Amino acid sequence: MEPHSLERNLKVITIPLMHWRENPFLLTKILATVGPACNTPETFAEMIKAGVRVARINFSHGTFDDFKQALDIVREASEQTGIAVGILGDLCGPKIRTKEFAHGGISLNTDDNVRIVADESLIGYQDEETGTSYISTNYGLMVDEVQPNERIFINDGAVRLRVNGKGGEGKSRYLDCQCIVGGLVSNKKGINLPDSEISTPSVTDWDKECVKWSVENDLEYLALSFVRTADDISTLNNLLKEHGCDNNGRGGLKHLPIIAKIEKPQAIDDLDRICEKANAIMVARGDLGVEMDMATVPVIQKKIIANAHDWGKPVIVATQMLQSMINEATPTRAEVSDVAGAIMEGADAVMLSGETAVGRYPLEAATVMARTARVTEKEVSKERRKKRSSPPKRLQQNKRRTPALAHGVGVIVRDLQAKYVVVWTELGGTAQYMSQNRLCVPIIALSADKRTLRQMSLFFGVFPMHMDRPKDSLELTAALDRLFQLYNWADPGEPVVVCQGEPLGTPGITNTIRIHYVGDVQRMDWHDESEKAAGDNADVAASVAEKILTEGDKSS
């Protein structure tokens, strides 16, 4: 191997670590929604330094020009910091909303009469003579599918109606309702139907446009809203195949993982199959808390997290985690406890929505969440180290090699008290298997593929780093050994567990676990001239890394 090849590898690894040198490894991943509050590369770069690893683009608000601007901001901020950041496109799904009103909205009082009409072109208004309010929606078939005595919630349940009867023909079809809880109903407010079976398609026409855009712009994840059954995931997977993506067998096609948002009661009934089909799960507590008894949401959250773990799928807890920080510089104690509680239950990631999209303190919100996660992880890790870890239940059944190796790594880490695990991965599979075992130490995942690095940004405990593919294990070990010492991640003689495939560079053949003691690469006995040359390159690694480190200190 030529010395300049190793130098190039070290530079690529070392640049992003400048931030991590002062910012300890954070195992829990933080998602932040992009919006007007953080729509500059400089602001988002600071949020990345604070701990954000996945950026969410909400397709419910904005145009494709807006989405492209958000994507460019995140990519530039990621480039500035040298830290891999994934981008999640959040599809709207079949969200039913009110249409426009003549004066922007109407005010309803308890016991008011309300008529919801099938005609989607009707402009909402309040009849001054009868006092009846008329409302149209973006889903005219709602008047056929909602039945008498069922409830209708508007604006996250702030306004509540009960259906008394229905009638009419054609566009004149309607639902007659009585207002149970009054309030303002304005343009494009969300409607929830907790008692009704609705046949809206899981992927709308707008969603289809957003899927196409997401594939063309190389997003890392897609979130599907209002998932009701596992069939909804299959529908989106089939659509992705039409655009050249394959989430099942890959087969040389692009991989665009699907995150199933659990926010409908029907999804709880089919939770096991949804966890099997989806690539990740999100506990979307906003609509879930509207459509179900709010008191049951914490219990359901815990159930969803446990089920996702059984399938080895990353799980995100979202909605109103630090809601008060939209307007306040500090969160409430209850909000901090909510974030910590989600992490204690096993959330792989926690998400900020309005706090970073439209809030006054986006950077502060990210900082508070990272600080809370770091303190909580420290306590959780103490408890986890006392217990013997086990791989996800469903993965134990398939008897595949890599999950078994990942479990073996967990045992070695515990027995040797190793501080780090290092994996070389082509497509991210090895890193995900390691993550599924909930190791209490950072998993440094090296790959030559930048898209793989961005997709690994969601995995619990995984820290993606770009590195040109090493020629062999010795070259890999030489570079890593020196870096561990330069950054004081480990002292000489301390164990690091390395997991890779032999030969390097072939996807899907992770078959080797090595226990490397920091500093040992300098003391190896070389058996032939090629290995001796590689050993000499370890000295090159030392000088190059020291040079880069010095340059980094001068520039920071």
C-alpha positions in Angstrom: 0.0 0.0 0.0 1.3 3.4 -0.9 1.7 5.8 2.1 -0.5 8.5 0.4 -3.4 6.0 0.4 -3.3 5.6 4.1 -2.9 9.4 4.5 -6.0 9.9 2.5 -7.9 7.4 4.7 -6.8 9.1 7.9 -7.8 12.6 6.7 -11.3 11.4 5.8 -11.7 9.8 9.2 -10.1 12.6 11.3 -11.9 15.6 10.0 -15.4 14.8 11.5 -13.8 13.7 14.8 -12.8 17.3 15.6 -16.3 17.9 17.0 -16.5 14.6 18.7 -13.3 15.2 20.6 -15.1 17.6 22.9 -18.6 16.2 22.4 -18.8 12.6 23.9 -20.4 9.9 21.9 -24.2 10.0 22.1 -25.8 6.6 21.6 -29.4 7.9 21.2 -30.1 9.6 17.9 -31.8 12.9 17.6 -34.1 13.9 14.7 -34.8 17.5 14.0 -37.5 18.9 11.7 -36.2 21.5 9.2 -38.2 24.7 9.0 -38.0 28.5 9.0 -36.4 28.5 12.4 -33.3 26.6 11.2 -33.2 27.2 7.5 -29.5 28.3 7.1 -26.5 25.9 6.8 -24.8 27.7 9.7 -27.7 27.2 12.1 -28.2 23.6 11.2 -24.5 22.9 11.4 -24.6 24.1 15.0 -27.5 21.7 15.6 -25.5 18.9 14.1 -22.6 19.7 16.5 -25.1 19.7 19.4 -26.1 16.1 18.5 -28.7 16.1 15.6 -28.1 13.1 13.2 -31.3 12.9 11.1 -33.1 15.8 9.5 -36.9 15.6 8.9 -38.5 17.2 5.9 -42.3 17.4 6.4 -44.1 17.1 3.1 -47.3 18.4 4.7 -46.0 22.0 4.5 -44.4 23.6 1.5 -43.5 23.1 -2.2 -40.9 21.0 -3.9 -38.8 24.2 -4.1 -39.0 24.5 -0.3 -38.1 20.9 0.1 -35.0 21.2 -2.2 -33.9 24.3 -0.2 -34.2 22.3 3.1 -32.3 19.3 1.6 -29.5 21.6 0.3 -29.2 23.3 3.7 -28.8 19.9 5.5 -26.3 18.6 3.0 -24.2 21.7 3.2 -24.3 21.7 7.0 -23.3 18.0 7.0 -20.4 18.9 4.7 -19.3 21.7 6.9 -19.2 19.6 10.0 -17.9 16.4 8.4 -20.6 14.4 10.2 -23.0 12.1 8.2 -26.6 13.2 8.5 -29.5 11.3 7.1 -32.6 13.0 5.7 -36.1 11.7 6.4 -39.0 12.6 4.1 -42.3 12.5 6.0 -45.2 11.6 3.7 -48.6 13.2 4.6 -50.6 10.0 4.2 -54.4 10.1 4.1 -54.9 13.0 6.4 -58.5 14.4 6.3 -58.7 18.2 6.6 -61.3 20.9 6.5 -61.4 22.9 3.3 -61.6 26.7 3.2 -64.1 29.0 5.0 -65.7 32.2 3.8 -64.1 34.2 6.5 -61.1 32.0 7.4 -63.0 30.0 9.9 -66.1 29.6 12.2 -66.6 29.6 15.9 -68.6 26.7 17.3 -70.3 26.5 20.7 -71.5 23.4 22.6 -74.8 22.0 21.2 -74.4 23.9 17.9 -75.7 22.1 14.8 -73.0 21.3 12.2 -73.5 19.9 8.7 -70.5 18.2 7.0 -71.1 18.0 3.3 -69.7 15.7 0.5 -69.2 18.6 -1.9 -65.5 19.3 -1.6 -65.9 22.6 -3.5 -68.2 24.1 -0.9 -66.8 27.1 1.0 -67.5 26.7 4.7 -69.9 29.2 6.4 -72.4 29.7 9.2 -76.0 30.3 8.3 -77.1 33.4 10.2 -80.8 32.4 10.2 -80.6 28.8 11.4 -77.3 29.0 13.1 -76.2 25.8 11.4 -72.5 25.7 10.3 -71.5 24.1 7.0 -68.1 22.4 6.6 -66.5 20.7 3.6 -63.5 18.4 3.7 -60.8 17.1 1.3 -62.4 13.6 1.5 -66.0 13.7 0.3 -66.5 10.0 0.9 -66.2 10.7 4.6 -70.0 11.3 4.7 -70.6 7.8 3.5 -68.2 6.0 5.8 -68.9 7.8 9.1 -72.0 6.5 10.9 -74.5 7.9 13.4 -73.2 8.1 17.0 -69.6 8.2 15.9 -67.3 11.0 16.9 -65.5 13.6 14.7 -62.5 15.4 16.2 -61.2 18.6 14.5 -57.8 20.4 15.2 -56.2 17.7 17.3 -59.5 17.1 19.2 -59.8 20.8 20.3 -63.3 20.7 18.7 -65.5 17.6 18.9 -68.6 16.6 17.1 -71.0 13.7 17.4 -72.9 12.4 14.3 -76.7 12.4 14.7 -77.7 11.4 11.2 -77.0 11.5 7.5 -78.9 12.1 4.3 -78.9 13.6 0.8 -77.8 12.4 -2.6 -74.8 13.0 -4.9 -72.9 16.0 -3.9 -75.7 17.0 -1.6 -74.9 14.1 0.8 -74.2 15.2 4.3 -73.6 14.3 8.0 -75.7 16.2 10.6 -73.7 16.6 13.8 -73.9 18.2 17.2 -71.0 20.1 18.7 -69.8 18.4 22.0 -66.8 20.6 22.6 -66.7 24.1 21.0 -63.9 26.1 19.5 -62.6 27.7 16.4 -62.5 25.7 13.2 -60.4 27.2 10.4 -58.9 26.4 7.0 -57.1 23.1 6.5 -57.4 21.8 10.1 -56.9 18.1 10.6 -59.9 15.8 11.2 -59.7 12.5 13.2 -62.3 9.8 13.2 -61.6 7.6 16.2 -64.7 5.4 15.8 -64.8 5.0 12.0 -63.4 2.6 9.4 -62.1 4.8 6.5 -61.1 3.5 3.1 -58.8 6.4 2.1 -55.7 5.1 0.2 -52.6 4.7 2.3 -50.6 6.6 -0.3 -52.3 9.7 -1.8 -51.6 11.3 -5.1 -49.5 14.0 -3.4 -47.6 11.2 -1.6 -46.7 9.6 -4.9 -45.2 12.9 -6.1 -43.2 13.2 -2.9 -42.0 9.6 -3.3 -40.7 10.3 -6.8 -39.0 13.4 -5.6 -37.4 11.6 -2.6 -35.9 8.9 -4.9 -34.6 11.5 -7.4 -33.0 13.6 -4.6 -31.5 10.6 -2.8 -33.2 10.8 0.6 -32.2 8.2 3.2 -35.6 7.4 4.7 -39.4 7.8 4.0 -42.0 7.9 6.8 -45.5 6.8 6.0 -48.2 8.5 8.0 -51.4 6.9 9.3 -50.4 3.3 8.8 -53.3 1.1 9.5 -52.1 -2.4 8.5 -48.9 -4.0 7.1 -50.5 -3.9 3.7 -49.9 -0.1 3.7 -46.2 -0.7 3.9 -46.4 -3.2 1.0 -48.2 -0.6 -1.1 -45.4 1.9 -0.6 -42.8 -0.7 -1.2 -44.4 -1.5 -4.5 -44.5 2.1 -5.5 -40.8 2.4 -4.6 -40.0 -0.5 -6.9 -41.6 1.4 -9.8 -38.9 4.1 -9.1 -36.0 1.7 -8.9 -35.8 0.9 -5.2 -36.0 -2.4 -3.4 -36.3 -2.6 0.4 -36.5 -6.4 0.5 -33.7 -8.0 -1.5 -31.9 -4.9 -2.8 -30.8 -6.8 -5.9 -28.5 -4.0 -6.9 -31.3 -1.5 -6.5 -31.3 1.6 -4.3 -32.5 1.0 -0.7 -35.0 3.6 0.7 -36.1 2.3 4.1 -39.7 2.9 5.3 -40.5 4.2 8.7 -44.1 3.2 9.8 -45.7 6.0 11.9 -48.0 4.4 14.5 -50.8 6.9 15.1 -54.0 5.0 14.4 -55.8 2.5 16.6 -56.0 0.0 13.8 -52.2 -0.1 13.6 -52.0 -1.4 17.2 -54.1 -4.3 16.2 -51.7 -5.2 13.4 -48.5 -4.1 15.2 -46.6 -7.3 14.8 -47.0 -7.5 11.0 -46.2 -3.8 10.7 -43.0 -4.2 12.6 -42.1 -7.1 10.4 -42.7 -5.2 7.1 -41.3 -1.8 8.0 -37.7 -0.9 8.3 -38.2 1.3 11.3 -41.1 2.4 13.6 -42.2 5.9 14.8 -44.4 6.4 17.9 -46.3 9.4 16.5 -48.0 10.4 19.7 -49.9 13.4 18.3 -52.7 11.8 16.4 -52.4 8.6 18.5 -53.3 10.7 21.5 -56.3 12.2 19.7 -57.8 9.0 18.4 -57.2 6.9 21.5 -57.7 7.6 25.2 -54.8 9.9 26.1 -54.2 8.0 29.3 -53.3 4.9 27.3 -50.6 6.5 25.1 -47.7 5.9 27.5 -48.7 2.2 27.8 -49.0 1.9 24.1 -45.7 3.7 23.6 -43.9 1.1 25.7 -45.6 -1.7 23.9 -44.6 -0.4 20.5 -41.0 0.0 21.6 -40.8 -3.5 22.9 -42.4 -4.9 19.7 -40.0 -3.0 17.5 -37.1 -4.4 19.5 -38.4 -7.9 19.1 -38.1 -7.4 15.3 -34.7 -5.6 15.6 -36.2 -2.4 14.1 -35.1 1.1 15.1 -37.9 2.9 17.0 -38.4 6.7 17.2 -40.5 8.5 19.8 -41.9 11.7 18.5 -44.3 14.6 19.1 -44.3 17.4 21.8 -41.2 16.1 23.5 -39.9 19.7 24.3 -43.1 21.5 23.1 -42.7 24.5 25.4 -39.4 25.3 23.8 -41.2 26.6 20.8 -41.6 29.8 22.8 -39.4 29.3 25.9 -35.6 29.0 26.2 -35.9 26.2 28.8 -38.2 23.1 28.9 -40.5 22.0 31.7 -39.3 19.3 34.1 -42.1 17.1 32.8 -40.8 17.4 29.2 -37.2 16.5 30.2 -38.6 13.5 32.1 -40.6 12.5 29.0 -37.4 12.4 26.9 -35.5 10.5 29.5 -38.4 8.1 30.0 -38.5 7.3 26.2 -34.8 6.5 26.3 -35.1 4.3 29.4 -37.9 2.3 27.6 -35.5 1.7 24.8 -36.1 4.3 22.1 -33.4 4.4 19.5 -34.1 8.0 18.6 -36.1 11.0 19.8 -37.5 13.6 17.6 -38.0 17.4 17.6 -40.8 18.8 15.5 -42.1 22.3 15.9 -39.3 23.0 18.4 -36.8 23.2 15.6 -39.1 23.9 12.6 -40.8 27.1 13.8 -39.6 27.5 17.4 -37.6 30.4 18.8 -34.8 28.2 20.2 -34.0 25.4 17.8 -30.3 25.0 18.8 -31.2 25.2 22.5 -33.9 22.5 22.0 -31.3 20.2 20.3 -28.8 20.9 23.1 -31.3 20.1 25.9 -32.3 16.9 24.2 -28.7 15.8 23.7 -27.8 16.6 27.3 -30.8 14.7 28.6 -30.0 11.7 26.5 -26.4 11.7 27.6 -27.2 11.7 31.3 -29.9 9.1 30.9 -27.7 6.8 28.8 -25.1 6.8 31.5 -27.6 5.4 34.0 -29.2 3.0 31.6 -25.8 1.6 30.6 -25.0 0.8 34.2 -28.1 -1.3 34.5 -27.7 -2.9 31.1 -24.1 -4.0 31.9 -25.4 -6.0 34.8 -27.7 -8.1 32.6 -26.8 -10.6 29.9 -28.0 -9.1 26.6 -29.8 -11.1 24.0 -30.5 -10.5 20.3 -34.0 -9.6 19.1 -36.3 -12.5 19.5 -37.3 -12.6 15.8 -33.7 -12.6 14.7 -32.9 -15.6 17.0 -35.3 -17.6 14.9 -33.6 -17.1 11.5 -30.2 -18.6 12.6 -28.2 -16.2 10.3 -24.5 -15.7 10.8 -24.3 -11.9 11.2 -26.9 -11.6 14.1 -25.1 -14.4 15.9 -21.7 -12.6 15.5 -23.3 -9.4 16.7 -24.5 -11.2 19.8 -21.1 -12.7 20.3 -19.6 -9.2 20.1 -21.9 -8.1 22.9 -20.7 -10.9 25.1 -17.0 -10.1 24.4 -17.6 -6.4 25.1 -19.1 -7.2 28.5 -16.5 -9.7 29.5 -13.5 -7.7 28.4 -15.1 -4.3 29.3 -14.1 -3.1 25.8 -14.8 0.6 25.3 -15.5 0.5 21.5 -16.7 -1.8 18.7 -15.4 -1.1 15.2 -17.1 -2.5 12.1 -16.3 -2.3 8.4 -19.5 -2.4 6.5 -20.4 -2.1 2.8 -24.1 -1.5 3.0 -24.7 -0.9 6.7 -26.1 -4.4 7.7 -23.3 -5.3 10.1 -23.7 -2.0 11.9 -27.5 -2.5 12.2 -27.1 -5.9 13.7 -24.7 -4.5 16.3 -27.1 -1.8 17.1 -29.9 -4.2 17.6 -28.0 -5.8 20.5 -28.1 -2.5 22.4 -24.4 -2.5 23.2 -23.4 0.0 25.9 -20.4 1.2 23.9 -20.0 3.3 20.7 -20.1 1.3 17.5 -17.7 3.0 15.0 -19.0 2.0 11.6 -16.6 2.6 8.7 -17.7 2.5 5.0 -16.6 3.8 1.7 -20.2 4.5 0.6 -21.5 7.9 1.7 -25.2 7.0 1.3 -24.6 4.0 3.6 -23.1 6.3 6.2 -26.1 8.6 6.1 -28.5 5.7 6.5 -26.6 4.4 9.5 -27.1 7.8 11.2 -30.5 6.5 12.6 -29.0 3.4 14.3 -28.7 3.4 18.1 -25.0 3.6 19.2 -23.6 3.7 15.6 -21.2 6.4 14.6 -20.7 6.4 10.8 -17.3 7.5 9.4 -16.2 7.6 5.9 -13.0 5.7 4.9 -11.7 4.6 1.6 -11.8 0.8 1.5 -8.6 -0.6 3.1 -6.5 -3.1 1.2 -6.6 -5.5 4.1 -7.2 -5.9 7.8 -3.7 -4.8 8.7 -4.1 -1.4 7.0 -7.5 -0.9 8.7 -6.0 -1.8 12.1 -3.0 0.4 11.7 -5.1 3.5 11.0 -7.6 2.8 13.7 -4.9 2.1 16.3 -3.2 5.4 16.0 -6.4 7.4 15.9 -7.6 5.7 19.2 -4.5 6.9 20.8 -4.4 10.4 19.4 -7.9 11.1 20.5 -7.4 9.5 23.9 -10.4 7.3 23.2 -8.5 4.4 24.7 -5.2 3.9 26.5 -2.5 1.5 25.2 -3.4 -2.0 26.1 -7.1 -1.5 26.2 -9.3 -3.9 24.1 -11.3 -2.8 21.1 -13.5 -5.3 19.3 -13.3 -5.3 15.5 -15.9 -7.0 13.3 -15.5 -7.3 9.5 -15.7 -9.6 6.6 -12.8 -11.4 5.0 -12.0 -10.5 2.3 -12.9 -6.8 2.8 -15.2 -5.2 0.3 -17.7 -8.0 -0.3 -21.2 -7.2 1.1 -23.0 -9.7 3.3 -20.1 -11.9 4.4 -19.3 -10.5 7.9 -17.5 -13.5 9.4 -14.6 -12.3 11.6 -14.4 -10.9 15.1 -11.0 -9.7 16.3 -9.9 -8.4 19.7 -7.4 -5.7 19.2 -5.4 -4.2 22.0 -4.6 -0.6 21.4 -0.9 -0.2 20.6 -0.4 -3.8 19.5 -0.1 -2.9 15.9 3.3 -1.4 16.6 4.5 -4.7 18.1 3.4 -7.3 15.6 5.7 -9.8 14.1 5.7 -9.4 10.3 5.8 -12.7 8.4 6.6 -11.5 5.0 7.7 -8.4 3.1 4.2 -7.3 2.3 3.2 -7.4 5.9 6.4 -5.6 6.9 5.5 -2.8 4.4 2.1 -2.6 6.0 3.8 -2.4 9.4 5.9 0.5 8.2 2.7 2.2 7.1 1.6 2.2 10.7 4.4 4.6 11.4 3.2 6.7 8.4 -0.3 6.6 10.0 1.2 8.0 13.2 2.9 10.9 11.6 0.0 11.7 9.3 -2.6 11.6 12.0 -0.4 13.8 14.3 -0.1 16.3 11.5 -3.9 16.4 10.8 -4.6 16.6 14.5 -2.3 19.7 14.8 -3.8 21.3 11.8 -7.3 20.7 13.2 -6.4 22.3 16.5 -5.1 25.3 14.8 -8.2 25.8 12.7 -10.7 25.2 15.6 
